[in-house]
Amino acid sequence: MRRKIKNIEKAVETEKGFLSQDKLVRFSSMLTESKNLILRGAPGTGKSYLAKEIAAYVVSEGSFHDYVSLDDQQKKQVEFVQFHPSYDYSDFVEGLKPKLNDDGSMGFELRDGIFKKFVTRARNNYEDSLKSIETIEKEISAQESIEDFFSNIEFGADAFKTFRGNTFFINGADENRIYISIPGNSIVNKLTLNSDELRKMLESGRSFEKIKDITAFFEKSFATQQYSYEFAIFNEIKMRNKERLKIKAIRKKLKKYVFIIDEINRGEISKIFGELFFAIDPGYRGRAGEISTQYSNLHFDPNDKFYVPENVYIIGTMNDIDRSVDSFDFAMRRRFRFVELKADERLDMLDSLENEELKYEAIGRMTALNRAIVSVEDLNENYQIGAAYFLKLKTLGFDRLWTDYLQPLLKDYVRGMYDEKGIMKRFAQAYGYKEDTRGGANEITQD
């Protein structure tokens, strides 16, 4: 038996072999060089697993290749999504989602999709890495002042007054919005203010004496109603703000962010990405690729542009034999670098099997079966079987792996071909499956 294992091992050495550290470095370099990468190939080649390995290696700067080894902060630099036919722009970029209003009625609000949320995290890091220590200190001071203010007032109970004496209440606040009520206004008794505008006013270190100063600060032609209330809150914060110790900040380090799209070809690409075709182009990353999204008129600042920063990397995975490959948008094809994974490229996955004997028998059967597959005239390497299928040997035997997983897949491959039954018998023989002549559950049958 030991001699048999050695013979199989020697035969496998002529194939692609295991994914070495050198190969992981090579794949990671491909991603960082090209920004957008698609791993394509036969089913079961571990494309999704490899995508996570590459992502972990990139965000950890070569320290890890296993996602679970990343710390919590590093895990936020990786995002995973799987496309499907009903996936759309509102899931990926932004869209209107149902919301229950305070009065019990239903309404809609604009919410960011998974990709836009991820890009926002990366963009914040990218922009922070370009800031001076002084700027960072001002931002931290402003944010702490805002947080202190809101933590020391009672929402909906503490009254405030505008410059002209109008009373209002702050009902709530989050990272982006401040919700106020104006009981004395019979026309507009509720408003939503932009937290970012208040933050920028505090960061500036300027003294605003009147509403016109705010209008000029934001380079607006006319003052908005919101400015009156932002001005009042600004003055309250400045008045309550106590002397603070000098904040010592450090420069933010530029980090890499990796977004993985599994089964990228199964979604309707043009519907999902919309105008992001332009923004994800490696040649138009950063401000050069700024775009207005479909719902930009509903943003707090309609002039705000969306862009994908330089520190965002995208990995897609796709099976070459999937019928949806033919509909993959050509505009997307030229924005991605395609890397093919052969069926024997990820034999390292089988290291997790319980012993070497089982591992090398699996490799031997897989190699023989794949040679039989490519010997069929209408099939090629894209139809070969990857090592991921053989991980099922942890709970199944070789015969059950054949009857329950490999045989049904191969039948779909050869359906409609001349001599289907003969081809399937050759596959079974190459794999090492012996037909049950008694006609039991393991019998190879012709549909």
C-alpha positions, 0 to 999 in steps of 0.5 A: 500500500505504501508503494501504491501511495508513493506511485500516486504521489509521483504521478501527481508531481507532474500535475500542477501540485499544491498552492505554495506560498509562492503561488499565494504571493503571485495571486495576491500580486495579481490583485494588487496590480490589477485592482479587479480579479476574477477567478474562473475555472472548473467546479470544485476548484476552491475559487471561493476559498482561494478568494478569501485566502487572497483577501486575508493575505492582502489585508494582513500584509502577508501575515495570514492567509486564513480569514479566521486568523484576522483580527476584528479590524482586519475582518472589516476590511473584507466583505463577501457577497454572492450574486443571484438572479434577483440581486439588484442595484438597491442591494448593491449600491443604494435604494429606497427601502420600507420604513415604519414612521413614528406615527405608524404609517409606512414610508421609504428611506434611502439606504446604502447597499453592501458595496457602498457601505464597504466603499465608505469604510475604505474611502474614510481610511483613504482620505484619513491617511492623507490628512495632517496631524493637525486636521485629525486632531480638529476632527477628533475634538469636534466629534467628541464635542458633539458626542458630549453634547448629545449625551448630556441632553434629554431628547424630546425634553430639553428646549433650544432657541434659534437666533430669532427665538423659535423654540425647538427640540432635539428628538434624536441623533445618529452619525449622519442625522439630527432629528428636531421638532418645531412645535411652534411651526404650523407648516413644517414642524419636523426637520432633519439636519445634516450632522456632517455640516455641524461637524465641519463647522466645529472642525473649522475653528471659526466663529459664526456670528450670523446665518450668512457666515454659514451660507458663505462657509458652505459656498451656498447662494442662499441660506436654508431653513436648516442653517438656523437650527444648526447655528443654534446647536453649534452655539450650544455646543461651543457654550457648553464645551469645556476646556479640553486637554490637547489631543495627541493624534497619529497619522492614519495608515492606509489600509487595503480593502477587499470585496469578494463577489462569489458567482459574479456571473449569476447576477444581471451585471448591468442592473446591479452595477449601474453607473458603477461600471465607470467607477470600478475601472482601475484606470478611474479610481479615486476622484478621477472616477467620480459619479452621481448615483441614481439617487443622488438627488435624495442625498443630503448634499445632491452634489456629493459624488461617489467614487471608489478609492485606490485602496479597494480591490475586487475579487470575483469568482465564476464557473466556466461551464455555468450557462450564465457565463455567456451573458456576462457583460463585456463592459465588465470583462475588460475591467477585470483580470481573468485568472484560470484555476485548473482542476488540480490547482488546489490539491492543498485543500485535501490536506484536511483529510484524516490521513495521507492514504485517503488523501492520495487515493482521492488525488489518484481517483480525481486525476484519472477521472479528469483524464477520462473527462477531457478524452471525450470530444465535446468536453474540455478542462472546464468540465473537470472535477476539482478537489473541493468535491473530495473534501466530502470524504470526511463524511462519505465513502468513495462510492457514495461520493460518486453516486450522490455527487459526481455521477449526477454532475457528469450525467448533466455534462454528457446528456444528449451526447452519443453513447451516454451510457458508454461514456458514463461507464468509462468515467466510473471505471476511471474513478474506480467505481464498480457497478452494483450488478444487483441493481441496488442504489449504487447502480449506474443507470441511464436516464 
